[in-house]
C-alpha cells in the first residue's frame, strides 16, 4: 500500500509506502527535506500535519514536546502514513531541494587512521563499489559497524572534488560502540559500508555575501569540507571561521589554517578556549565560542551574510539567536546538530 504526501508551501508530491517513514521515502525519491539525526532527537525535520492519518514511532519529547504534538506537529523521521497526507514544511531550503543527491549504499576500505587530538580521529575511506560519490560540502553519511546493523552518522571532512574517498573527523566517546571499534579494533584494509549522502547544511554557491562558519569539537569536519570547497571553486567571499574547544590540546590544523589565511586575504580563523589550562600558555580568545563570536560581530553589517553551524546542539541553540540579533535572517542560517547516538 502506498500513499501520497503533498508538501506545502512548496507543492511537492511524493509517495510513501506503508511501514516507511516520510523522511525515508523522501531519501528514496531524491527529495532533500530538512533533517538532522534521523532518529527523532533533533527536531530539524519538525513539520505540521495539515490532513491525514499518521502514527509516530518513538521519539524524544525534547524534539517534539507534548503540547506541539497536540497541535499536530510531527517529526518526518518518525512519521508513518496511514492515508494520503498534506504536510506543511516548517523548515525547508528551496535551493537544497534543487540539489538533491540520490541516496546510495557504498562499500569502502579503510585507507588511513590518524589521531588529530587526544579524542578526535581522522578516518579515510577509499570507495570500492561504487567507486565515486557525489555529495555537497557539509553533508554526512551513515557508517555501519562491521557485522552489525548499527551505524553512526559522520560528516565528510574532505571536499566534493575528492569523489573517490570519504574522510571524517570522529570524536571518541568512551563506551560507544563505534568509538570502541575505531579506537581499538579498526585496521587499514577493513571493509566498511556507508550510506548517503544526507544533510542540508550545504553551501549556497549562488550567494555573494559574507560567510560565517561556527563549529566546536568534531563539528570542524563539515566546515573544513565547506572551506576547502570554497578554495577549490575559487569563490571570492569574506569567510570568518569561529571554532571553540576546551583547552589547547583540543586544537588541531592550526598550521593549515595559518597557511590558508596567508593564501586567502578575505579569510580569518578565530579559535577560542573555554577552559584554558595554565600549561596552555594561551594568548588567544577565551570563553564560549558563542560569546567570542558575539563580540567579534558587534557593529558588522551582516544583512547579506550566511551562517553555517556544526557541532553540539547546545552550542547551536545558543548561537542561532545571537546570529539573528546581528542581522542574519533564519533563511540564511544552516546548521547540523550533533546529537548522541540512541543505540
C-alpha positions in Angstrom: 0.0 0.0 0.0 1.3 3.4 -1.0 0.0 6.9 0.0 0.5 10.3 -1.5 2.2 13.0 0.6 1.8 16.7 -0.5 4.3 19.2 1.0 3.2 22.8 1.4 4.1 25.5 0.7 6.4 24.1 -2.0 3.8 22.0 -3.7 6.0 18.9 -4.0 4.3 15.5 -4.1 5.7 12.0 -3.4 4.7 8.5 -2.4 5.3 6.8 0.9 5.0 3.1 1.4 3.2 1.6 4.3 5.7 1.0 7.2 8.1 3.6 5.7 8.7 6.9 7.4 8.1 10.1 5.4 11.8 11.0 5.6 13.0 7.6 4.3 10.5 7.9 1.4 12.0 11.3 0.6 15.5 9.9 0.6 14.4 7.1 -1.7 12.9 9.5 -4.2 15.7 12.1 -4.0 13.8 14.8 -2.2 16.0 16.9 0.1 13.8 17.5 3.1 15.4 19.2 6.1 16.7 16.7 8.5 19.4 16.0 11.1 19.7 13.0 13.3 17.0 10.9 11.5 16.2 9.3 14.9 13.6 11.7 16.5 16.0 13.6 18.7 17.0 16.9 17.0 13.7 18.4 15.7 15.3 19.5 12.3 12.5 17.7 10.4 9.7 19.1 12.5 6.6 19.8 10.4 2.9 20.4 10.7 0.3 17.8 9.7 -2.5 19.6 7.8 -4.5 16.5 6.9 -4.4 12.7 7.1 -3.8 9.8 9.4 -0.4 9.0 10.8 1.5 7.1 13.5 4.6 8.3 15.2 7.5 5.9 16.1 9.3 6.5 19.4 10.9 10.0 19.6 12.4 12.4 22.2 10.0 14.9 23.8 12.9 17.3 23.6 12.5 17.2 19.8 8.7 17.2 19.9 7.1 18.3 23.2 3.6 17.0 24.1 2.0 20.4 23.5 3.4 20.6 20.0 2.2 17.0 19.2 -1.3 18.1 20.4 -1.1 20.9 17.9 -0.5 18.4 15.1 3.3 18.9 14.8 5.2 15.8 13.6 8.7 14.6 13.0 9.1 13.4 9.5 11.8 10.9 10.5 9.3 9.2 12.9 6.1 9.5 10.9 4.4 6.6 9.1 1.4 7.3 6.9 -2.0 5.5 7.1 -3.7 7.7 4.4 -2.8 10.4 1.9 -1.2 13.3 3.8 -0.8 17.0 3.5 2.1 18.4 5.4 3.4 21.9 5.9 7.2 22.1 6.0 8.3 24.5 8.8 11.9 24.4 7.7 12.9 24.0 4.1 15.5 25.2 1.7 14.3 25.6 -1.9 18.0 25.7 -3.1 18.7 22.4 -1.3 15.5 20.9 -2.9 17.1 21.7 -6.3 20.4 20.0 -5.3 19.0 16.6 -4.3 21.6 13.8 -4.5 20.3 10.2 -4.6 20.9 8.1 -1.5 23.2 5.1 -2.2 25.0 2.4 -0.3 28.8 2.2 -0.8 31.4 -0.4 0.0 34.7 1.1 1.2 38.0 0.1 2.6 39.9 1.8 5.5 42.8 3.7 3.9 44.2 5.6 6.9 43.6 6.4 10.6 45.2 9.4 12.2 44.9 10.9 15.7 44.2 14.7 15.3 43.8 15.2 19.1 43.6 13.0 22.2 40.0 12.2 21.3 39.5 13.0 17.6 40.5 10.6 14.8 40.7 11.3 11.1 39.3 8.3 9.2 39.9 8.0 5.5 37.9 5.5 3.4 38.6 4.5 -0.2 35.4 3.9 -2.2 35.3 0.4 -3.7 31.8 0.0 -5.1 30.6 2.3 -6.5 34.0 3.9 -7.0 32.8 7.5 -6.8 30.3 9.5 -4.7 28.5 12.8 -5.4 27.9 15.0 -2.4 27.8 18.6 -1.3 30.2 20.1 1.2 28.6 20.0 4.6 26.7 16.7 4.1 27.2 13.4 6.0 26.8 9.7 5.6 25.9 6.7 7.8 28.9 4.5 8.6 27.9 0.9 9.6 29.7 -1.1 12.2 31.1 -4.3 10.6 28.8 -7.3 11.1 26.1 -5.3 12.9 23.0 -3.3 11.9 24.4 -0.3 13.9 25.5 2.9 12.2 26.8 6.3 13.2 26.4 9.5 11.1 29.6 11.4 10.3 30.1 14.5 8.2 32.6 14.4 5.4 35.7 16.5 6.1 37.0 16.3 2.5 35.7 18.4 -0.3 33.4 17.0 -3.0 36.2 17.3 -5.6 37.7 14.2 -3.9 34.9 11.9 -5.1 36.8 8.7 -4.8 37.1 8.8 -1.0 35.5 9.9 2.2 37.3 11.5 5.2 35.9 12.1 8.7 36.9 13.7 11.9 35.4 11.5 14.6 35.2 12.2 18.3 35.9 9.2 20.6 33.3 8.6 23.3 34.4 6.0 25.8 32.0 3.1 25.9 30.5 3.9 22.5 30.1 1.0 20.1 31.7 2.7 17.1 34.2 4.6 19.2 35.5 1.4 20.7 35.9 -0.1 17.2 37.6 3.0 15.9 39.9 3.3 18.9 41.0 -0.3 19.5 39.9 -2.6 16.7 39.9 -0.9 13.3 42.7 -1.7 10.8 43.8 -0.4 7.4 42.1 -2.6 4.8 38.9 -3.3 6.8 35.7 -3.1 4.8 33.0 -0.6 5.9 29.6 0.0 4.4 28.3 3.6 4.2 25.0 5.1 3.1 24.2 8.6 2.0 24.7 11.4 1.5 22.4 13.2 3.9 22.1 16.7 5.3 21.0 20.2 4.3 23.8 22.2 5.8 25.3 22.9 2.3 27.0 26.0 0.9 24.8 28.3 -1.2 27.0 28.9 -4.3 24.6 31.5 -5.7 25.0 33.9 -2.9 27.8 36.6 -2.8 27.6 37.7 0.9 29.9 37.1 3.8 30.2 33.5 5.2 30.3 32.7 8.9 31.4 29.2 9.9 30.8 28.3 13.5 31.9 25.0 15.0 33.0 23.1 18.1 34.9 19.8 18.5 34.3 17.4 15.7 32.0 19.9 14.2 35.1 21.0 12.4 34.6 18.3 9.8 31.7 19.6 7.6 33.1 23.2 8.0 36.5 22.1 6.8 34.8 20.5 3.8 32.9 23.7 3.1 36.1 25.8 3.5 38.1 23.6 1.1 35.2 23.6 -1.4 35.4 27.4 -1.4 39.1 27.2 -2.1 38.6 24.5 -4.8 36.0 26.6 -6.6 37.8 29.9 -6.3 34.9 31.5 -4.5 35.9 35.1 -3.6 33.8 35.9 -0.5 34.7 37.0 3.0 34.9 34.0 5.3 35.2 34.0 9.1 35.6 30.7 10.9 34.8 30.7 14.7 35.9 27.4 16.4 35.6 26.6 20.1 37.2 23.9 22.2 38.0 23.4 25.9 41.8 23.6 26.0 44.9 23.8 23.8 45.1 20.0 23.5 41.8 20.1 21.6 43.0 22.3 18.8 44.4 21.0 15.6 45.2 22.1 12.0 46.5 25.4 13.3 49.3 25.4 10.7 46.8 24.6 7.9 44.6 27.5 9.0 47.6 29.8 9.1 48.6 28.9 5.6 45.0 29.3 4.4 44.9 32.8 5.9 48.0 33.7 4.0 46.6 32.3 0.8 43.1 33.9 1.2 43.1 37.6 2.2 39.4 37.5 3.0 39.6 34.5 5.3 40.1 34.6 9.1 40.2 31.7 11.6 39.2 32.6 15.2 39.7 29.8 17.7 38.7 30.1 21.4 39.4 28.1 24.5 36.5 27.8 27.0 38.7 26.2 29.8 42.3 27.2 29.1 44.9 25.4 31.3 47.9 27.1 32.8 50.3 24.9 30.7 48.5 26.1 27.5 50.2 29.5 27.6 47.3 30.7 25.5 47.2 34.3 24.4 44.1 34.0 22.2 40.4 34.3 22.7 38.9 32.6 25.8 35.3 31.8 26.8 32.4 30.1 25.0 32.8 30.4 21.2 29.3 31.9 21.0 30.3 34.8 23.3 33.5 35.3 21.3 31.5 35.4 18.1 29.0 37.9 19.6 31.9 40.3 20.4 33.5 40.0 17.0 30.3 40.6 15.1 29.4 43.7 17.0 28.9 46.6 14.6 29.1 44.4 11.5 26.8 44.7 8.5 25.5 41.1 8.1 22.3 41.7 6.1 23.6 39.7 3.2 25.7 37.2 5.2 25.1 33.4 5.6 26.0 31.3 8.6 26.9 27.6 8.8 26.9 26.0 12.2 28.1 22.5 13.1 28.6 20.9 16.5 26.9 20.1 19.8 23.2 21.0 20.0 23.6 23.4 22.9 26.2 25.4 21.0 24.0 25.8 18.0 20.9 26.6 20.1 22.9 29.4 21.7 24.5 30.6 18.5 21.3 31.0 16.4 19.7 33.8 18.3 23.0 35.6 18.6 23.5 35.4 14.8 19.9 36.6 14.3 20.5 39.6 16.6 23.3 40.6 14.3 21.0 40.7 11.2 21.3 37.3 9.6 17.7 36.0 8.9 16.7 32.4 9.6 16.7 31.5 5.9 20.4 32.3 5.8 21.3 30.1 8.8 22.2 26.5 8.1 23.1 24.0 10.8 23.9 20.4 11.6 23.3 19.5 15.3 25.5 16.6 16.6 23.3 14.6 19.0 24.3 11.4 21.0 23.5 8.1 19.3 20.4 6.3 20.6 21.8 2.8 20.3 
